[in-house]
Amino acid sequence: MTTIYELRGFMMRQTLSAAAMVIVFFYGWWELLRPGAEGMDFLFGIVFIGGGVWGVRSVLTDSRDAVAKLEIGEDGTSVTTLWRPFRPLVLTTDQPLDQWRYYVKIAGRGVKRPFLYLRHPDHPRELQLELRADVTITDGLRELAGGELAEFDALVAPRESN
């Protein structure tokens, strides 16, 4: 298998984020149930419980379709690894990955975050590959994505020439 895309550290970041939110949730319960808790302690506990639930939900929904690693075999078989809280979801297929499209999300204050979206035959939703500065765009990825990376190259080229 040849790795054509890898988002290094993604799996660990997501696992640590989910674990931190679970700790926040249980701290909220402790604030509610500890002896001598009164008034503001209850409100403080409720805020932490709500924050923990919201945080875990955000991590799970934001990361459920993000590709951590994409590998292609010599016979055309692809292995796609997605993050899940307890163990990675590995999708293997010998069918082509299709419907590639390039998309730029605008984050806060005009920050542009480029993504590649694709369809996997064994997954119900589009998968997303985040194109960060530390991600190497391999020739294999360029071949699979077709001309979808031309816009990304145009976006990155002005930064590299400075």
C-alpha positions in Angstrom: 0.0 0.0 0.0 1.2 3.5 -0.9 0.1 6.3 1.4 -1.2 9.2 -0.8 -2.7 11.3 2.0 -2.0 11.5 5.7 -3.1 14.1 8.2 -0.5 13.5 10.9 -1.5 13.8 14.5 -5.2 14.1 13.6 -6.2 10.8 15.4 -4.4 11.9 18.6 -5.8 15.4 18.6 -9.4 14.2 18.2 -9.0 11.6 20.9 -7.5 14.1 23.3 -10.3 16.6 22.5 -13.0 14.1 23.2 -11.3 12.9 26.4 -11.0 16.6 27.6 -14.7 17.1 27.0 -15.6 14.0 28.9 -13.6 15.3 31.8 -15.4 18.6 31.7 -18.7 16.7 31.7 -17.8 14.7 34.8 -16.4 17.8 36.6 -19.8 19.3 36.1 -21.5 16.3 37.7 -19.0 16.5 40.6 -19.9 20.2 41.1 -23.6 19.3 41.3 -23.3 16.3 43.6 -20.5 17.3 46.0 -21.4 17.8 49.6 -22.0 21.4 50.6 -22.8 22.5 47.0 -25.3 25.3 46.8 -26.4 28.3 44.7 -23.8 29.1 42.1 -22.2 25.7 42.4 -25.3 24.2 40.8 -25.2 26.7 38.0 -21.5 26.2 37.5 -22.1 22.4 37.4 -24.8 22.7 34.8 -22.7 25.0 32.6 -19.9 22.4 32.7 -22.2 19.5 31.9 -23.7 21.4 29.0 -20.2 22.4 27.8 -19.0 18.8 28.0 -22.0 17.5 26.1 -21.7 20.2 23.4 -17.9 19.6 23.1 -18.2 15.8 22.7 -21.0 16.3 20.1 -18.9 18.8 18.2 -15.9 16.6 18.1 -17.9 13.6 16.9 -19.9 15.5 14.2 -17.0 17.6 12.9 -14.6 14.6 12.6 -16.9 11.8 11.5 -16.2 12.3 7.8 -12.6 13.6 8.0 -10.0 11.3 6.4 -6.9 10.7 8.5 -5.1 8.4 6.0 -5.7 7.3 2.4 -3.7 4.5 0.9 -3.8 2.9 -2.6 -2.6 -0.6 -3.4 -0.9 -1.8 -6.6 -4.2 -3.4 -7.7 -6.2 -0.2 -7.2 -7.7 -1.2 -3.8 -8.1 1.9 -1.6 -7.9 1.9 2.2 -9.4 5.0 3.9 -9.0 5.5 7.6 -11.5 7.7 9.5 -11.3 8.7 13.2 -13.7 7.2 15.7 -13.6 7.6 19.5 -12.6 4.0 20.4 -10.9 2.7 17.2 -10.5 3.9 13.7 -13.1 3.1 11.0 -11.2 1.5 8.0 -13.0 1.5 4.7 -11.6 -0.8 2.0 -12.8 -1.0 -1.5 -11.7 -2.0 -5.0 -14.2 0.4 -6.6 -13.0 3.9 -7.6 -13.3 6.8 -5.3 -15.3 9.4 -7.3 -17.0 12.8 -7.3 -13.9 14.7 -6.2 -14.4 18.4 -5.6 -12.4 21.2 -4.2 -13.9 23.5 -1.7 -12.6 26.4 0.4 -14.2 26.9 3.8 -14.0 30.4 5.2 -13.1 30.3 8.9 -13.2 33.3 11.3 -11.7 36.5 10.1 -11.3 35.5 6.5 -9.0 32.5 7.0 -9.3 30.1 4.1 -9.3 26.4 4.8 -9.0 24.3 1.6 -10.6 20.8 1.5 -11.1 18.0 -1.1 -14.4 16.2 -0.9 -15.0 12.7 -2.4 -17.5 9.9 -2.4 -16.6 6.5 -1.1 -18.8 3.6 -2.2 -19.1 2.2 1.4 -19.8 5.5 3.2 -23.1 7.3 3.2 -21.7 10.9 3.3 -18.9 12.7 1.5 -15.4 12.3 2.9 -13.2 15.3 3.4 -9.5 15.7 3.1 -8.1 18.8 4.7 -5.3 20.4 2.7 -3.2 22.0 5.3 0.3 23.5 4.9 1.9 20.4 6.6 0.1 17.9 4.3 2.1 16.7 1.4 0.2 16.6 -1.9 1.4 13.4 -3.5 1.4 12.5 -7.2 -1.1 9.7 -6.4 -3.5 12.2 -4.8 -3.2 14.5 -7.8 -3.9 11.5 -10.1 -7.0 10.5 -8.2 -8.4 14.0 -7.7 -8.0 14.9 -11.4 -8.0 18.6 -12.0 -9.5 19.5 -8.6 -6.2 20.5 -7.2 -5.5 23.2 -9.8 -7.4 25.8 -7.6 -5.4 24.7 -4.6 -2.2 25.2 -6.5 -3.3 28.7 -7.5 -4.1 29.5 -3.9 -0.8 28.2 -2.5 1.5 29.4 -5.3 1.5 33.1 -4.2 2.5 32.2 -0.7 5.4 30.0 -1.8 6.9 32.7 -4.0 7.2 35.2 -1.1 
